[in-house]
Amino acid sequence: MQNFQPYRVESLSASTSPANGLLTAYFEPVLEASRSAKPGFSVPLYGLPANLKSRSPWYSREEISKLPAAQAALKGKEIAFIADPVDAMVLHIQGSGRLWVTQNDGSRKQIRLAFAGTNDHPYQSIGRWLLDQNLTKDATWPGIKSWLAQNPKRTQELMWRNPRFVFFKEEALTGPDALLGPKGAMGVPLTAERSIAVDPGSIPYGSAVWLSSSGPQVSLNRLVFAQDTGSAILGAVRADYFAGSGDAAGELAGRLKQDMRAWVLLPR
């Protein structure tokens, strides 16, 4: 209170309620994985292909699964394999994750997959597509997984609705690093329940933000820090709340979508 002045964040384009916006959440999935493809672990997670910048945009998600040229470019770039294509999509959307990897010698260790790049296609929400097709009324991740459980033959069709594909880089998780979140766009590790992703054109990285949001999933009135961004995080009164790692964080991230207000704290 002595050193900072709060300024309410408002949208210049909103004609009504310019201070009201949207809060969502994201998290770091924790998944079982194998270094090599085998029964039960057949979905690859890739590092950057060598020719990524030679084509802009690169192959779409559907083309990556179909075209021999795309598959040849990714040959040898497999970091690990997981069981579920839906979990792979979740990992792509979240941008990072942790894997419990079974090594070829049978030992296990936990690694982090950090964001390395994309195929430069726009993100399209598979939940939005399900709603538009009147296939579900629940476009949360639990709702999407429930629909797929009833329509398993349409899994690829649904995945292809999002052409954006994410590539990763492997990072070791040892010592203090294991306690930290993934690095956000600001270049510093995220802190569970204290870091948010913002539109940096409206709220600069590193800003201290007072976040206020009440809804069916969570009630928040707390100090957070703008340390990340995302392709869907656009506009002034818009934040993505980093919920942490694991299933509980994933449950919150899969359901949180509620009104918010924000104040940026600037030095006096």
N, C-alpha and C positions, 0 to 999 in steps of 0.2 A: 504493500500500500504506500510505502514511503518512496519507492523507486520506480514504480510503473503506473502508467495510466491506461485503463481499459477503454478500448474502442469497439463498439458493437459492429459486427460484420453484417453488411447488407448487400443484397443483389441490386445492381444498377438496372437490370432488365426486368425485374419483377414489379408489376404495377400495383399489386396488393401483397401485403405481408412480406416486405422485402427482407425482413430479418429472420424469417422462417426458412429452414432448409431440410436436407435429408441426411440422416446418419445411418450408415451401414457398418459392417465389421468384417475383418478378415483375420486369418490365423495361419499358423504353420502346421500343416498336417504331419502326422507321424505314421509311417507306413512300413510294413514288412516288404523286403525286397531280396532279390537274388542277383549276383553278378552275371549269371548266365541264364539264358532262356531255358525253361524246363516246365513240365506240367504244373500248372497252378501259378506260374510266373512267366507270362508271355507278352506283357505290355511294356514296350521299351520306353525309357526316358533318355533323351539324347543331349549330348553336348553340341556345340556349334558346328555346323558343316563348313567345310573349307570354302565352298563357293557361295556362301550366303549373300555376300554383297554384289556378286556378279549378276544377280537377278533381283530386281526390286519392284514389286514385292516378290518374295520367294514362293515356293509351292504352297498351296492352301492345305488345310488339314486333310481334306478329302483326297487331294492329289498326292500327299505324302503317303497315304495308305494304299493308293492305287498305282501310281506311276513308277515304272522301273527306274527312271532317271533320278527321281527323288529318293527312292530307296537305296540306290547305288551311292548317292551323295552322303547318305547317313550311315552307310556300312562302316562298322568299326567305331562309330561315335556313341554307341550305347553305353551309358554309365551304369545302368542297372535295369532290372525288369521287375514290375509289380503285377499284382493279380487282376486288378479291376480297371477297365478303361474309364469308368466314372471317377475313380480316385485319381487317375492321371489327369482328367479334365479339371478336377478340383485343384490339383497341384499346379496346373498351368494357370488357372485363374488367380490363385493365391500368390504365385510368383516364386515361392520357395517352399521347402519342406525338409523334414528329417526322415531318413531311412534307416531302419534296422536291417543291415545287409548281411546275408550269409555268404561268406567268401568261398572261393573254390576249394579251400582246404577244410571247410566246415566251420570255421570260427565265425563269430558274429561281432560286428561293431556298428556304432551309429555314426552316420555321416550327414552333412547338410548338403542339400541341393540349392544353390543360390541362382538367382536370375542371371542369365548371360545374354539373352537377346530373343528376338521374335522373327517370324517370317514376314513381318510388316503388313499383315492383313488387319483389318479392323475387328475389334472384339464384338461379337454378337451373342446376346444372352440366349442360352438354350431354354431357360425358364420362360423368358418372354415369348419364345416361339411356341412353347406348349400352351401358354395362355391364349395366344392369338389363334391357335388352331382349335381352341376349345377342348383340348385333350386333358386338361387338369385345371383345378381351381387353386392349387397349392404349388407355387413355383419356388418354394424354399428348397434347399438341398434335400432335406428329408422327403419332401413331396416329390421331387424329381426322381429320387431313388425308388420311392414307392411305385411311381408310374413305370419305371424301367423294369422293376421286378414283375410287373404284370404284362409288360411288353418287351421281353428280352430280345426279340428278333429285330427291334427297331433301335437298338443301342447305337449302331454305327450311323444310322440316319440322323439321330438326334445329335450325336457328336459332331457330325459334319456341318450342322447349322452354325457352328462357331468356327469360321475359317482360320482364326488366329491360333498360332502354334508357338509354344515357348520352348526355348532351349536353355539348358542349365550348365552350371559348372560345379564340380565337387569341392567341398571344403571340409577339412578335418574338424571334428568336434572333440577337443581335448582340453582338460583343465578348465579355466574360467570361461572359455568359449562355449562350453556346453550349457552354461547358465544364461547366455545372452541370446537375444533374438537375432533374426537375420538382419543384414545391413539394408537400410532403406535407401531411397534415392539420394538422400543427403549424405550417405556414406558412413553413417554411424549405426551401431546395432540398435534395433528397436527394443523398447521396453514394454512388456505386456501391460495393458490397461493404462499406459501413459503416453504411448506414441499414436499419432494419427497420420493418415495420408490425406493430402489436400491438393487443391489446384494451385501450384506455385505461382501462377499468374495473378492470384488473388491474395494468397497468404504465403509470405516468404518462408523458405525452409529455416528451421531453427526458432521460429516464433513460439513464444509461450501463449497458449490459448486456453481461455476458460470455456469449457464445454458444458452445455446444459441440455439434457434430453430426458424426457419421461415418456414411457410407453409400456406396452404389454411385455416386452422382453427384459428391459433394464431401466433403472432410473439413475442418471448420471449427473452430478454437479461436481466437476473436478478440473484440476489443472492438467493439461496435456501439452504435448509438444509436436509441432509440425515437422516430421522427419522423413516423409515418404510421399509418393504419389502413385497414381494408377491410371490406366487408360479410360476407366469409367468415372474417374473422380474429376468432374468438371463443374465449374461455377464457384461463386464466392462462398455461399452458405452450404458447404458440402464437405463431409468428412467420412473417412473410413477408419474405424477404431480397431487398433491391433489388439486382439483378444488374448494372444499368447499361443502356446503349442498344445497339441493333443485333442482328445475327443471333446472335453468340456468346452474348450475354446471353439472347436468346430461347431458344436451345437449352437452356441451363441451366434457365431458368424453366419451360420446357415439360415438363421431366422430373423436377425436384427434388421429392421427397416422401419425407422420411425422419425418423427420430427426432431429438429435440433435448432439451437441458437448458439452463437459463438461470439466471444469477445477476445480480440487480440490485445495482449499486454505489451505496450511499447514503453521504453525508458522515458521518464519525465525529462 
